[in-house]
Amino acid sequence: MKRIDRETVQRILDAADIVEVVGDFVSLRKRGANYLGLCPFHNERTPSFAVSKAKGIFKCFSCGKGGSAVSFLMDLENMTYNEALRYLAKKYNIEVVDREMTDTEREAETERESLIAVLSFAAAHFEHILADTEEGRDVGYAYFRERGINDQMIKKFRLGYSLDRGDSLLRDATAKGFSDKFLLMAGLVAQSDRGLYDRYRGRVIYPIFSVSGRVIAFGGRILSSDKKKAKYVNSPETPVYHKSNELYGLYQARQAISKQDKVILVEGYMDVISMHQLGIENVVASSGTSLTIGQIRLLHRFTKNITVIYDADPAGIHASLRGIDLLLAEELNIRVLLLPPGEDPDSFAQTHSLSEVEEYIAAHEVDFISFKTRILLEGVENDPIKRAGVVTEVLRSIAVVPNEVMRAEYVRQTSRMLGIDERTLALRLTKEIAAVAEKRPYSDADDSTKADVVADSAATAASQGAVASQPAVAAPILTPADRRRRQCEQAIVRLMLKYAMVQINAGADPDESLTILEFVSTELATDEIEFTDPLFRRIFNEVLVFAGGEWKDAEANARGKAGEVRRQILDEGHEKIRREADGLADIEIREAQLAEEADAAYFAALDTALENISESTFLSHPDDMVRRVASDLIVEKYQLSKIHTKYVHVATEREMLPELVSRAVMELKYCVIDSEIAAAQALIKAASADASANPEKIQALVADLQSLFQAKSLFAKRLGDRIVTQK
């Protein structure tokens, strides 16, 4: 196996537009300089998920999740670092240059990568069988053509066929080096008394894609009339496929859904394919199962507007009504469309034109509460007891709607349809709402709180070197002094991650500048201070390595781009001066102002670029723990309200950077001195208790302790917020 070389990685990171990447998975709306949408990492109804195009980062201000385009793909799509980079390379047409992996790297590859690889191979195998073998063309391809599916749709959905013999896929996969373990895990083969055999033999194949376009599962439909065999064979649950969290066709439909701000929900594979072929592409399928919370929240990332299409089968409609309540509970706008008798979305799309289908949808889709009321009333109009049951069922659906205004409107609508007093319905609805609340063990706030606790625990474990795949062990108990020192180290690492290459003036000479990294590393080296937290120490050491290597090229590039900004301002300014200046004195004044403006623009552009160097490196770091800590430290969880800056300038962190970095270093030194004082006091106590101790040694220890207290007092005076007392 191979990894992507560092130069190619950097090209991929430079090319990735985070708004485009996130926009493939979340519907975003521009809000000022940023983009806003519903967070895909937790359940929310009000958008709190922000994407910054300028900084190349995302951040949810509700759950705290944040990072770069790479970390977004890794966290959302469960991709590995390598997979996320290859996805971006493919998206931006970047040729990937690989290098051979070391033995250690090869051993570290996860079973997820192996599963994705074997599933990808199987999809290509099934496509090849359909297109390039006699049986595939005569049986599989002929079936799709008989169903009215053209070559374009066969290619778009990567439809395939599995030969009607026992081991075609097994033999090809084994020849390519895939292990039986992953073929079995992926559900591509099964075990019998006579050995392994292909599970999908004699079936047409419908690959199931993740939102990012990776093949994660298959559905296979039998073509023979053998009643002993199941009509469909589907992939089992695997580390890369959870049926309750996937929707067939979403990968192909996601852009159309975002563009039209609406999704059409159907039942089967062929329903989706035929609708796409007709030209209606915002269509997905639940694959014949009841909707799940995971699928609903997946849809909610793209739109709030859902139209559910039913055929005219009464039993099927009644069975699926309960699942629609889940959609209402997520505050989605649900409309329902009933097709004519004998039709399903597949047949309806095959026998009507695009305009006819669009007109039918527009004319016949109705809101869900009206639809449910009408369906349940059929045949019970003159039965008071059954009508009362209908009222209860309808109110139970209204009760799950979170929005009070929508609930009130539904009550008015139901009152008109059923001929029941609105106040009577409202009173009964109150009881149903209470019943719903009792059945829900945790509120959304509880869920987010629990998630925060878990996240904090994970971060603590990570920072102390915990490995996720190992059994949990008790975390070391930190003393208050240890925790304080860790906080000081974290503050410095945060400044390194955000501003390592930014230049400041931290000395007496106003013309002498150095980078944040140079200042901090010099200060710590002078006093021989090292980080005690293993992860912080690793990050700081990596910053030093990057700064001495590839960041040099990035810095030169940043200076070049900032210089271009300066030259453009000067060129445009000089041209304007030539046109408008009135005399030599005016020219001199304008040129002086222009030089100041160009210099300010140069340093502003340079600062922004230098900040991005360290941020982008660690937000896209291949190590999960490093990337997670970088995301937590770099991305701000809170923003100052505009009301605080409307009339008064509030200094930014960047403007206060020289003071902040100097104080952070002093804070760490203060903690180190505190630790040394505690150690010295322990030595004095032990020596004093020892009758044979040398008095001169004790005096020397006391003198050392006095020096430490003097140093502590000096730092306390500089920090200005503490008083030192000797104990």
Sequence and secondary structure as in RCSB ss.txt:
>XXXX:A:sequence
MKRIDRETVQRILDAADIVEVVGDFVSLRKRGANYLGLCPFHNERTPSFAVSKAKGIFKCFSCGKGGSAVSFLMD
LENMTYNEALRYLAKKYNIEVVDREMTDTEREAETERESLIAVLSFAAAHFEHILADTEEGRDVGYAYFRERGIN
DQMIKKFRLGYSLDRGDSLLRDATAKGFSDKFLLMAGLVAQSDRGLYDRYRGRVIYPIFSVSGRVIAFGGRILSS
DKKKAKYVNSPETPVYHKSNELYGLYQARQAISKQDKVILVEGYMDVISMHQLGIENVVASSGTSLTIGQIRLLH
RFTKNITVIYDADPAGIHASLRGIDLLLAEELNIRVLLLPPGEDPDSFAQTHSLSEVEEYIAAHEVDFISFKTRI
LLEGVENDPIKRAGVVTEVLRSIAVVPNEVMRAEYVRQTSRMLGIDERTLALRLTKEIAAVAEKRPYSDADDSTK
ADVVADSAATAASQGAVASQPAVAAPILTPADRRRRQCEQAIVRLMLKYAMVQINAGADPDESLTILEFVSTELA
TDEIEFTDPLFRRIFNEVLVFAGGEWKDAEANARGKAGEVRRQILDEGHEKIRREADGLADIEIREAQLAEEADA
AYFAALDTALENISESTFLSHPDDMVRRVASDLIVEKYQLSKIHTKYVHVATEREMLPELVSRAVMELKYCVIDS
EIAAAQALIKAASADASANPEKIQALVADLQSLFQAKSLFAKRLGDRIVTQK
>XXXX:A:secstr
 EEE HHHHHHHHHH  HHHHHHTTS  EEETTEEEE  TTS  SS  EEEETTTTEEEETTT  EE HHHHHHH
HH   HHHHHHHHHHHTT    EEE  HHHHHH  HHHHHHHHHHHHHHHHHHHHHHSHHIIIIIIHHHHHTT  
HHHHHHTT EEE SSTTHHHHHHHHTT  HHHHHHTTSEEEETTEEEETTTTEEEEEEE TTS EEEEEEEE S 
 TTS SEEE   BTTB GGG  BTHHHHHHHHHHHT EEEESSHHHHHHHHHHT   EEE TTS   HHHHHHHH
TT SEEEEEE S HHHHHHHHHHHHHHHHTT EEEEEE  TT  HHHHHHHS HHHHHHHHHHH EEHHHHHHHH
HHTT TT HHHHHHHHHHHHHHHHT   HHHHHHHHHHHHHHHT  HHHHHHHHHHHHHHHHHH SS HHHHHHH
HHHHHHHHHHHHHTT  TTS         HHHHHHHHHHHHHHHHHHHHTT EE  SS TT  EEHHHHHHHHHH
HTT   SSHHHHHHHHHHHHHHHTHHHHHHHHHHHHHHHHHHHHHHHHHHHHHHH  SHHHHHHHHHHHHHHHHH
HHHHHHHHHHHHHHHHHHHT SSHHHHHHHHHHHS S    GGGTSSS    TTTTHHHHHHHHHHHHHHHHHHH
HHHHHHHHHHHHHH TT  HHHHHHHHHHHHHHHHHHHHHHHHH S      
